[in-house]
Amino acid sequence: MFQDALRNIVNKADGGIAAIVMDSNGIALDSYTVDGATFDINTIGIEFGVVLGDVKRAAKSLDAGDAHEIAIGTGRLVTIVRMLNDQYYLALAMSPDGNIGKGRYLMRTQAPGLIAQL
């Protein structure tokens, strides 16, 4: 359903590994992973989706406005999670030396098309 957009994001983001569209309950709607990836994008999406929920609650309690995006960097992986709407989000896993800015840009520009398909 979302394969073309997810493949586009991963392949055009230098260092892209995988992308997924998930709902707030941790159910994957679609995902794309490059061959040879050592990470499971479903698990990444679920775990960091929980973090996104915490960030959203914190932003609301601080009266800072809605949280739209978070990025989590570790020694072996950078994951960007972007809200598509109140129920769905897009996650992109990248290598730490990848072009994070380009990954964020691709997620932002692909988001309207993904939202239209929901």
Summary of the structure (lengths in Angstrom):
residues: 118
radius of gyration: 13.2
end to end distance: 9.4
largest distance: 42.6
contacts: 373
relative contact order: 0.22
helix: 42%
strand: 27%
